[in-house]
């Protein structure tokens, strides 16, 4: 059913695109960029000269941005491409080029017509993954949006001139294939177990009570056996605005935002007060979780603890850190060159007299 419905939507999207000038525009722009990059950003010579500091990438890149801009503007006029939307009131208004927004709305309306609720939810997730990859931003600012990008630009990540996305078809097909593949793999590996996603404030939620509303049989089993462990990657202190990261979904699907309940949000910064609030928040989560944990529980938390806050967090929650595993982060969203590693903290109940 997922395959048939996504195939139907893909064919309709291709027909929708065929009636526009956007594909011809993108093809001509891509060819122009390829020729320009071959001349001014040859591989591997350009990156070699950058590494040897023979070229200042920022200065050279800015010069080439201005040099290519008339070519880009000429193609915009030739194909009558509208870049910005008429208003910028919401995330979807601000961070998506006009045609991309039209495609998003077109696909979403087709998804609304799907009768099977489970199929509709899965394909809605495919659209969510797609539009996250189609925001009007540079490749170097995928995680921390700064300003919408609607022109060609020098890309520090790729060391050449790049362009924003003008249509969603490529990513829609990519995520459709990937999702169907994952569903098939899950079907083959699936065991006779329960999986449920619960939404709530992790500092106060009653997991068993919430499960009762979702699946009474699962809730009864959970109350009897309790939870053996937790594996989580909590937010970091003042690093990312997670609500804004997913604002496209809040806008498109009408989800309720809970910005005020976010632990360690970007807007609170990384000052002393923010750190204290973070420690208190994560400790409250762990303390609340203990109500539902089995006696010999295991908690694993992935954290970039550059401020050394987790020993105090564990102490406040009545836990102790029994082990730490260093995990290098090799595939960062923004692909910068700074060394980066996380620690997986293994926590257990403090009063179990476990040797550290």
C-alpha positions in Angstrom: 0.0 0.0 0.0 2.9 2.4 0.8 4.5 1.5 -2.5 1.4 2.0 -4.5 0.5 5.3 -2.8 4.0 6.8 -3.1 4.2 5.7 -6.8 0.9 7.5 -7.4 2.1 10.7 -5.7 5.5 10.5 -7.5 3.9 10.3 -10.9 1.5 13.1 -10.1 4.5 15.2 -8.9 6.4 14.5 -12.1 3.4 15.7 -14.1 3.1 18.8 -11.9 6.8 19.6 -12.5 6.5 19.0 -16.3 4.0 21.8 -16.5 6.6 24.2 -15.0 9.8 25.8 -16.2 11.7 24.8 -13.1 13.4 21.6 -14.5 14.7 23.3 -17.6 15.9 26.2 -15.5 17.7 23.9 -13.0 19.3 21.9 -15.8 20.7 25.0 -17.5 21.9 26.4 -14.1 23.6 23.2 -13.2 25.5 23.1 -16.5 26.6 26.7 -16.1 27.8 26.0 -12.5 29.7 22.9 -13.6 31.5 24.9 -16.3 32.2 27.7 -13.9 33.5 25.4 -11.2 35.8 23.5 -13.6 37.4 26.8 -14.5 37.7 28.5 -11.1 37.5 25.6 -8.6 39.4 22.8 -10.4 39.6 19.5 -8.5 41.9 18.7 -6.7 44.0 21.8 -7.4 41.8 24.3 -5.7 41.5 22.4 -2.4 45.3 21.7 -2.5 46.0 25.5 -2.8 43.5 26.2 0.0 45.3 23.8 2.3 48.6 25.4 1.5 47.0 28.8 2.2 47.9 30.0 -1.3 44.3 31.2 -1.6 42.0 32.9 0.9 38.8 30.9 0.5 36.5 33.6 1.9 37.9 36.4 -0.3 38.2 34.3 -3.4 34.8 32.7 -2.9 33.1 36.1 -2.4 34.7 37.4 -5.7 33.5 34.4 -7.6 30.0 34.7 -6.1 29.7 38.2 -7.6 31.2 37.0 -10.9 28.6 34.3 -11.3 25.6 36.3 -10.1 24.8 38.0 -13.4 24.6 34.5 -15.1 22.2 33.3 -12.3 20.1 36.4 -12.5 19.9 36.1 -16.3 18.5 32.5 -16.0 16.0 33.6 -13.3 14.6 36.2 -15.8 14.7 33.9 -18.7 12.6 31.2 -17.0 10.5 33.7 -15.0 11.4 32.0 -11.7 9.9 33.4 -8.5 12.2 32.9 -5.6 10.7 34.3 -2.4 7.2 33.8 -1.3 4.8 36.6 -0.9 5.0 36.6 2.9 7.5 35.3 5.5 5.2 34.9 8.5 5.9 31.2 9.2 8.9 28.9 8.9 7.4 27.4 5.7 7.0 30.9 4.2 10.5 32.0 5.0 12.7 29.0 4.5 11.4 27.6 1.2 11.7 28.9 -2.3 8.3 29.6 -3.9 8.3 26.6 -6.2 9.4 24.2 -3.4 6.6 25.4 -1.3 4.1 24.8 -4.1 5.4 21.2 -4.4 5.2 20.6 -0.7 1.6 21.8 -0.6 0.8 19.7 -3.7 2.2 16.5 -2.2 0.6 17.1 1.2 -2.8 17.5 -0.4 -2.4 14.2 -2.2 -1.4 12.5 1.1 -4.5 13.8 2.7 -6.5 11.8 0.2 -5.0 8.4 1.4 -7.7 6.3 3.1 -5.5 4.0 5.2 -4.4 5.8 8.4 -1.2 3.8 8.8 -0.2 4.4 5.2 -1.0 8.0 5.5 1.3 8.4 8.6 4.2 6.7 6.9 4.0 8.8 3.8 3.6 11.9 5.9 7.0 11.0 7.5 8.5 10.7 4.0 7.3 14.2 3.2 8.7 15.4 6.5 12.1 14.0 5.8 12.0 15.4 2.3 11.2 19.0 3.3 13.8 19.0 6.0 16.4 18.5 3.2 14.9 21.2 0.9 15.2 24.3 3.1 16.6 27.4 1.4 20.0 27.3 3.2 23.6 26.7 2.4 25.2 23.3 2.8 27.4 24.7 5.7 24.4 25.9 7.7 22.1 22.9 7.7 22.0 22.5 11.4 22.0 26.2 12.4 19.9 28.2 10.0 21.1 31.8 9.6 19.5 33.4 6.6 17.5 32.0 3.7 19.7 31.5 0.6 18.0 32.1 -2.7 21.0 32.6 -5.0 24.1 30.7 -6.0 26.8 30.9 -3.4 30.4 29.9 -2.6 30.2 26.8 -0.5 32.9 26.4 2.1 31.8 22.8 2.7 32.3 21.7 -1.0 34.9 24.3 -2.0 33.0 25.5 -5.1 29.9 27.4 -6.2 26.7 25.7 -5.1 23.0 26.5 -5.5 19.8 26.2 -3.4 17.2 23.5 -4.1 14.5 24.5 -6.5 12.3 21.4 -6.4 11.7 18.4 -4.1 11.5 15.5 -6.5 15.0 14.2 -6.0 14.7 14.0 -2.2 11.2 12.8 -2.3 12.2 9.8 -4.4 15.3 9.2 -2.3 13.4 9.1 1.0 10.6 7.1 -0.6 13.0 4.3 -1.7 14.8 4.5 1.6 11.6 4.2 3.7 10.3 1.3 1.7 13.6 -0.4 2.1 13.7 0.1 5.8 10.1 -1.1 6.2 11.0 -4.3 4.3 14.1 -4.8 6.5 12.0 -4.3 9.6 9.4 -6.8 8.4 12.1 -9.4 8.1 13.7 -8.7 11.5 10.5 -8.0 13.4 9.9 -10.0 16.5 6.8 -10.5 18.6 7.4 -7.4 20.8 5.8 -4.0 21.5 7.1 -0.6 20.4 5.3 2.6 21.3 6.2 6.2 21.0 5.0 8.3 23.9 4.9 12.1 23.8 5.2 14.1 27.0 7.5 16.0 29.4 10.1 13.5 30.4 10.5 15.2 33.8 7.0 14.4 34.8 5.4 11.9 32.4 3.9 8.7 33.9 5.1 6.1 31.4 2.8 3.3 32.6 -0.2 5.6 32.6 0.6 6.9 29.2 1.0 3.3 27.9 -2.4 2.4 29.4 -4.0 4.8 26.9 -2.0 3.4 24.0 -1.9 -0.3 24.7 -3.4 -1.7 27.9 -1.7 -5.1 27.4 1.7 -3.6 26.9 1.1 -1.4 30.0 0.3 -4.4 32.2 3.5 -6.1 31.0 5.5 -3.0 31.7 4.1 -2.5 35.2 5.0 -6.1 36.0 8.5 -6.3 34.5 9.4 -2.6 34.6 11.9 -1.0 32.3 15.3 -2.5 32.1 17.2 0.4 30.7 17.4 3.7 28.8 19.5 4.7 25.8 19.2 8.4 25.0 21.0 11.4 23.5 19.8 14.4 25.6 20.0 17.9 24.2 23.3 19.8 24.9 23.6 23.1 26.7 22.6 26.1 24.5 23.7 24.5 21.3 20.6 23.8 19.2 17.1 25.2 19.1 15.4 21.8 18.5 11.9 23.3 18.0 13.2 25.6 15.3 15.1 22.7 13.7 11.7 21.1 13.1 9.6 24.2 12.7 8.6 23.0 9.2 6.8 20.1 10.7 5.0 22.2 13.3 3.8 24.5 10.5 2.8 21.9 7.9 1.2 19.3 10.2 -0.2 21.6 12.9 1.8 20.1 15.8 1.7 21.9 19.1 5.0 23.5 20.1 6.4 23.2 23.6 9.4 25.5 23.4 9.1 26.4 27.1 9.6 22.8 28.1 12.8 22.3 26.1 15.9 21.5 28.2 19.1 23.4 27.4 17.7 25.5 24.5 19.9 27.7 22.3 18.2 30.9 23.4 19.2 30.4 27.0 22.9 30.4 26.0 25.7 28.6 27.8 26.2 30.8 30.8 26.3 29.7 34.4 22.6 30.0 34.9 21.9 28.0 31.8 24.2 25.2 33.0 22.5 25.1 36.4 19.1 24.9 34.7 20.4 22.2 32.4 21.8 20.1 35.3 18.5 20.4 37.2 16.5 19.5 34.1 18.4 16.3 33.1 18.5 15.2 36.7 14.7 15.6 37.0 14.3 13.5 33.9 16.5 10.7 35.4 14.7 10.9 38.8 11.3 10.7 37.2 12.5 7.7 35.0 13.6 5.8 38.1 10.0 5.3 39.0 9.6 2.9 36.1 13.0 1.2 36.0 13.8 -2.3 37.2 16.2 -2.7 40.1 19.3 -3.5 38.1 18.8 -0.9 35.4 21.3 0.4 32.9 21.1 4.0 31.6 23.3 5.1 28.6 23.4 8.8 27.7 25.2 10.2 24.7 26.6 13.6 25.5 29.2 16.1 24.5 29.9 17.0 28.1 32.5 19.8 27.5 31.5 21.5 30.8 31.7 18.3 32.9 28.1 18.5 34.1 27.2 14.8 34.0 28.9 13.7 37.3 26.7 16.2 39.1 23.6 15.2 37.1 24.2 11.6 38.1 24.7 12.5 41.7 21.5 14.5 41.9 19.6 11.6 40.4 21.0 9.1 42.8 23.0 7.4 40.1 26.7 6.8 39.5 28.7 6.8 36.3 30.2 3.2 36.0 31.8 3.6 32.6 32.4 6.1 29.8 32.8 5.3 26.1 34.3 7.9 23.8 32.6 8.1 20.4 34.1 10.1 17.5 31.5 11.9 15.4 32.5 11.3 11.8 29.4 12.4 9.9 28.5 15.9 11.0 25.6 17.8 9.4 27.6 20.9 8.7 30.8 19.0 7.7 33.2 21.4 9.4 36.8 20.3 10.1 36.8 20.7 13.8 37.6 17.6 15.8 34.5 16.4 17.6 33.7 13.5 20.0 30.9 12.5 22.3 30.9 10.4 25.4 28.4 7.6 26.1 27.9 7.6 29.9 26.8 4.3 31.5 24.9 5.0 34.7 23.5 2.7 37.4 21.8 3.1 40.8 24.3 4.7 43.2 23.5 2.6 46.3 24.3 -0.7 44.6 27.9 -0.6 45.7 29.2 -1.0 42.2 32.9 -0.5 41.8 33.8 2.3 39.4 
